Amino acid sequence: MVLVLASGRGERFQASGGSGSKLQALLAGKPVLEHTLDAVRASGLPFHLEDAGHAGMGDSIAAAMRATRDAPGWLILPGDLPLVRPETLRAVAAALQSHAVVVPVYRGQRGHPVGFAIACGPQLSVLEGNQGAAPVLRTWGAMELEADDAGTVTDIDTLDDLAAAERLLAQRAR
C-alpha cells in the first residue's frame, strides 16, 4: 500500500516566494501532487492519500497507518516527489518480500518511497511529531536499494526546487 502524504503546510515553499500549497504548484501545467499520484496509479499498487491536516509527518504517517492497518506493507511517499517513477515504487514493494525496511538510493542519496513490511506496522501507527519514520528506521535498519531514479530525491520544498523539477521533467521528455 502506497501512503501518499499530502498534509504538510509547505512553509519553506512559501518562505521561498511561492504562493499557496506547494502540492498545488504547477509543474508542466499540472499540480505537483497530481504528478505524484499519476506515478502511483501507473505503478498499479494500491494507495491511500493522507491529506487531512496533521501537526507533523509522524502524525500523518500514523493516521495513514490507521486507515490502512490491514495492508501487507507500506511505501511512504511524500506528495511532493512528482518525478518518482512507477517502476521504482514497484521495485521497493518487491524488495519488502525479503526485507523489513527498504530505502531507495540514487547516487548515494537516500530517497523515497521508504518501504516498510507488516512487522513495522505497530511502531509506524504510533508515530507523532516532525521526525517522520526515523525511529522505525533506527529500530529495524534498512536495506538500501540502488535506484536509477532522480525522482526519489527530487522533492519540492522551494521555488528553486520546482524549477529544477521542471528542467528534469523536460530532460525526460527528450
Sequence and secondary structure as in RCSB ss.txt:
>XXXX:A:sequence
MVLVLASGRGERFQASGGSGSKLQALLAGKPVLEHTLDAVRASGLPFHLEDAGHAGMGDSIAAAMRATRDAPGWL
ILPGDLPLVRPETLRAVAAALQSHAVVVPVYRGQRGHPVGFAIACGPQLSVLEGNQGAAPVLRTWGAMELEADDA
GTVTDIDTLDDLAAAERLLAQRAR
>XXXX:A:secstr
 EEEE     HHHHHTT  S GGGSEETTEEHHHHHHHHHHHHT  EEEE S  SSHHHHHHHHHHHTTTSSEEE
EEETT TT  HHHHHHHHHHTTT SEEEEEETTEE S EEEEGGGHHHHTT  SSSTTHHHHHHH  EEEE   G
GGT    SHHHHHHHHHHHHHHH 
